[in-house]
Amino acid sequence: MPRLLAIDYGTKRTGLAVTDPLQIIATALETVPTYQLLDYLKRYVVSEPVEAFVVGLPTRLDGTDTDNTPRVKGFVGRLKAAFPDIPVHWHDERFTSAMALQAMIAAGTRKKDRREKGNIDKVSAVIILQSFMESKR
């Protein structure tokens, strides 16, 4: 069974998470420099079948777009062009960075590792993916 792949898109770096082949567990995959993201995804999809992409949609509490929303929507347009046969699902990403930091603290992650923004991006992608999977159950 193909995996789901979540994307926590950022202007500098992007966190990625994937499910296991049975789509039961979400796991952090990688943090990729955003300018290399499409190339990374192209290589990944060749080695692992992907059923769908789940992209975190940045919105404010009132549901309006953030400054990053147009960039994410632009990226999704390029993603759809690069992978026309793989569906893309939007999922609310509000509070995922704060939730990721709290999860890392609860897990006993060292302060040095929590300061590494790439780690927070990966954990945020996991939270987006788990939330998406739970919403589909």
LINHU-V467773 format. One record per residue. N is the residue number from 1. PHI is phi in radians with two decimals (none if undefined). PSI is psi as a letter, one per 20 degrees, with the letter a starting at -180 (NA if undefined). OMEGA is omega in degrees with one decimal (none if undefined). Layout:
n=N phi=PHI psi=PSI omega=OMEGA
n=N phi=PHI psi=PSI omega=OMEGA
This chain:
n=1 phi=none psi=p omega=-179.4
n=2 phi=-1.19 psi=q omega=-178.4
n=3 phi=-1.57 psi=r omega=166.5
n=4 phi=-1.72 psi=q omega=-179.9
n=5 phi=-2.20 psi=p omega=-179.6
n=6 phi=-1.73 psi=q omega=-177.9
n=7 phi=-2.25 psi=o omega=172.7
n=8 phi=-1.82 psi=n omega=-171.2
n=9 phi=-1.27 psi=p omega=175.2
n=10 phi=-2.34 psi=r omega=-177.6
n=11 phi=-1.21 psi=h omega=-179.4
n=12 phi=-1.76 psi=g omega=-178.1
n=13 phi=-2.48 psi=q omega=-175.5
n=14 phi=-2.27 psi=p omega=177.2
n=15 phi=-1.54 psi=q omega=-179.7
n=16 phi=-2.19 psi=q omega=174.9
n=17 phi=-2.45 psi=q omega=179.2
n=18 phi=-2.35 psi=r omega=172.5
n=19 phi=-1.58 psi=r omega=168.2
n=20 phi=-1.25 psi=r omega=-178.6
n=21 phi=-1.01 psi=h omega=179.0
n=22 phi=-1.53 psi=j omega=179.1
n=23 phi=1.01 psi=l omega=178.7
n=24 phi=-1.85 psi=g omega=-173.9
n=25 phi=-2.10 psi=p omega=174.2
n=26 phi=-1.70 psi=p omega=-177.6
n=27 phi=-2.33 psi=q omega=175.5
n=28 phi=-1.08 psi=p omega=179.5
n=29 phi=-1.85 psi=f omega=-171.5
n=30 phi=-2.92 psi=q omega=165.1
n=31 phi=-1.99 psi=p omega=-173.3
n=32 phi=-2.08 psi=p omega=171.1
n=33 phi=-0.98 psi=p omega=-172.2
n=34 phi=-1.00 psi=h omega=-179.2
n=35 phi=-1.17 psi=i omega=178.7
n=36 phi=-1.78 psi=j omega=-169.7
n=37 phi=-1.05 psi=g omega=-177.3
n=38 phi=-1.08 psi=g omega=178.0
n=39 phi=-1.11 psi=g omega=178.4
n=40 phi=-1.07 psi=g omega=-178.8
n=41 phi=-1.11 psi=h omega=178.0
n=42 phi=-1.06 psi=g omega=178.1
n=43 phi=-1.17 psi=g omega=-177.6
n=44 phi=-1.14 psi=g omega=-177.0
n=45 phi=-1.13 psi=h omega=176.1
n=46 phi=-1.20 psi=h omega=-176.5
n=47 phi=-1.58 psi=h omega=-178.7
n=48 phi=-2.33 psi=p omega=177.6
n=49 phi=-1.19 psi=p omega=179.8
n=50 phi=-2.07 psi=p omega=180.0
n=51 phi=-1.34 psi=g omega=-177.9
n=52 phi=-2.80 psi=q omega=171.8
n=53 phi=-1.74 psi=q omega=175.1
n=54 phi=-2.10 psi=o omega=-175.3
n=55 phi=-1.92 psi=p omega=176.8
n=56 phi=-1.19 psi=p omega=179.6
n=57 phi=-1.73 psi=o omega=-179.9
n=58 phi=-1.37 psi=p omega=175.5
n=59 phi=-2.40 psi=q omega=175.4
n=60 phi=-1.40 psi=r omega=-180.0
n=61 phi=-1.00 psi=h omega=-179.1
n=62 phi=-1.48 psi=j omega=177.0
n=63 phi=1.58 psi=i omega=179.4
n=64 phi=-1.39 psi=r omega=-179.0
n=65 phi=-1.18 psi=q omega=171.9
n=66 phi=-1.63 psi=a omega=176.4
n=67 phi=-1.12 psi=h omega=-177.4
n=68 phi=-1.53 psi=i omega=-176.4
n=69 phi=-0.98 psi=g omega=179.2
n=70 phi=-1.07 psi=h omega=178.2
n=71 phi=-1.15 psi=g omega=179.3
n=72 phi=-1.14 psi=g omega=179.0
n=73 phi=-1.13 psi=h omega=175.9
n=74 phi=-1.11 psi=g omega=177.5
n=75 phi=-1.08 psi=g omega=-178.6
n=76 phi=-1.08 psi=h omega=174.9
n=77 phi=-1.05 psi=g omega=177.7
n=78 phi=-1.20 psi=h omega=178.5
n=79 phi=-1.10 psi=g omega=179.1
n=80 phi=-1.11 psi=h omega=178.1
n=81 phi=-1.19 psi=h omega=-178.7
n=82 phi=-1.32 psi=h omega=-177.3
n=83 phi=-2.28 psi=m omega=-174.4
n=84 phi=-1.12 psi=h omega=-177.7
n=85 phi=-1.63 psi=i omega=-179.0
n=86 phi=-1.91 psi=o omega=-179.2
n=87 phi=-1.16 psi=q omega=177.6
n=88 phi=-2.08 psi=p omega=177.6
n=89 phi=-1.96 psi=p omega=173.4
n=90 phi=-1.53 psi=q omega=173.6
n=91 phi=-2.55 psi=p omega=-178.9
n=92 phi=-0.99 psi=p omega=179.5
n=93 phi=-1.96 psi=j omega=179.0
n=94 phi=-1.01 psi=p omega=176.5
n=95 phi=1.24 psi=j omega=-175.4
n=96 phi=-1.15 psi=h omega=179.3
n=97 phi=-1.15 psi=g omega=178.1
n=98 phi=-1.15 psi=g omega=178.4
n=99 phi=-1.14 psi=h omega=179.2
n=100 phi=-1.13 psi=g omega=178.8
n=101 phi=-1.08 psi=g omega=178.9
n=102 phi=-1.11 psi=h omega=178.4
n=103 phi=-1.13 psi=h omega=178.7
n=104 phi=-1.16 psi=h omega=177.1
n=105 phi=-1.11 psi=g omega=-179.2
n=106 phi=-1.09 psi=h omega=-179.8
n=107 phi=-1.43 psi=i omega=179.1
n=108 phi=1.43 psi=k omega=179.1
n=109 phi=-1.13 psi=p omega=179.8
n=110 phi=-1.09 psi=q omega=-178.6
n=111 phi=-1.01 psi=h omega=178.6
n=112 phi=-1.02 psi=g omega=-179.8
n=113 phi=-1.25 psi=h omega=178.4
n=114 phi=-1.22 psi=h omega=178.8
n=115 phi=-1.28 psi=h omega=178.2
n=116 phi=-1.26 psi=o omega=-174.2
n=117 phi=-1.04 psi=h omega=179.3
n=118 phi=-1.07 psi=h omega=177.9
n=119 phi=-1.16 psi=g omega=178.1
n=120 phi=-1.11 psi=h omega=179.6
n=121 phi=-1.09 psi=g omega=179.0
n=122 phi=-1.14 psi=g omega=-179.1
n=123 phi=-1.16 psi=h omega=175.9
n=124 phi=-1.06 psi=g omega=177.9
n=125 phi=-1.11 psi=h omega=177.3
n=126 phi=-1.10 psi=g omega=-179.5
n=127 phi=-1.10 psi=g omega=177.4
n=128 phi=-1.04 psi=g omega=-176.6
n=129 phi=-1.18 psi=g omega=178.6
n=130 phi=-1.09 psi=g omega=179.3
n=131 phi=-1.10 psi=g omega=177.9
n=132 phi=-1.06 psi=g omega=-178.6
n=133 phi=-1.10 psi=g omega=179.1
n=134 phi=-1.13 psi=h omega=179.9
n=135 phi=-1.22 psi=h omega=-179.0
n=136 phi=-1.58 psi=i omega=-178.5
n=137 phi=-1.43 psi=NA omega=none
